Amino acid sequence: MANVGRPEAMPVPHDIEAEIYFLPPEHGGRSSPAFSGYRPQFYYEGHDWDAPHEYPDVEKVNPGEKVRAYLGFLSPQEHVGRVYPGMAFLVREGNRTVGYGVVKKILDLEKSAARAVQNK
């Protein structure tokens, strides 16, 4: 199960900014709120990728709410040139879709990717 996260969670890299809508439980979504540090999968092109979330405008996001989020990929080098503004994606916990998102901005993705490649 994805890490629910708490406000004291590790800082999330700001690879992209996205808008995410969390499904309510009656539509298959989470039954509890998500907090910064939440680590679901970012699903696109048929693959799940780990991407911790940070919610800069709210303490928590409840099911059925929309939120602005910063996402940091655990494998940023895999997403350069593939993730772009306007791109839709799913937020998943395992194979269960708990939300829908749209990439709003690419922020530090290239810097994160360069760091990841350098640290290998």
N, C-alpha and C positions, 0 to 999 in steps of 0.2 A: 504494500500500500504506500502511496506517496506520503512524504513527510508533510505533516500539517504545518509545521513551522510556528514560530512564536516571534514576537518583536525582538528578542535578543539573539535571533539567528544571525549567522555570518552574513556580511554584506554581499549582495548579489552584483556581479559585473553588469554594467549597463550596455550590453551588446545591442539590444533593440528596445524600442518603446512600442507597446502594443495596447490595443483596447480589447478587453476580454469580457465576455458575458458568461456568467456561471449559470448553468441550468438549475432549475429548482428540483427538489427530490422527486416530485411527481413526473418529471420528464427525464429521469435517470441521473440527475445531478447529485452533488454532495448533499449530505444532510446537516453538515456543520460548516461554519465559516472557514475561510482560508486566511492565513496571515502571511506577512512578508517572510520569506524563507521557504514557503510552500514549494515543493519540487515534483510537479507532475511531469508528464511527457508532453513535448511539443511535437505534434503529428502533422507531417506533410509529405507529399510524394510517396506515400505508402510506407513511411518509416517513423518510428518513435525516437525522439531525442530528449535527453534530460536537459531541462532548462528551469533552474530555480527562478522564482518570482520575487519582486519587491513592489509593494504598493505604496507609492510616495504620498498619496493624498488621503489615505484612510488607514485606520488601525487594523481593520479587518474587512473582508468582503464576504457578504452572505450569499447563499444560493439565491438565484433569481436577480442578482445585481450585476451591473456593468462597472468595470474598473479600468483605470489607466495603470499600466504595469511596465516595469523594466524587467527584461528577461536576460539572463546570462547563460550561455550555452556551456556545457561541460566539454564539448568538442567544437569550439568556435571555428576552427579551420575547415570543418566540413560544410559550413553554411555560407561562407563568403561567395558572393555571386549567385547564390541559390535563393536566399531570403531577400525580399525587396518590399518597399512600401506598397501597401494595398493588397499584399498577399494574405489570403485567408489560411487559417490553420485550426486544428482541433486541440483542445486541452484534454488529456486523457490520464486516467489512473488505470494502469494495465490496459486492457482492451475496452474499457468503459469510457465513453465520451462524457465529460463533466462540464465542458464549456466550449465556446467558439471564440476565436480571436481574429483580429486583423492587425498586421504589422503597420504601424504608423510612421516610424522613423528607424533608420539604421544609425546607431550611435557609435559605440566603440568596438564593433564586431571585428574590423580589420586589425585593430591594435591587439585585441584578445587573441585573435588567430595567430598573429606574428609571435606573441609571447608563448603561446602553446607550442608552436613549432620549434621555437628556440629552446624551450625547456625539455624537449624530448631527448 
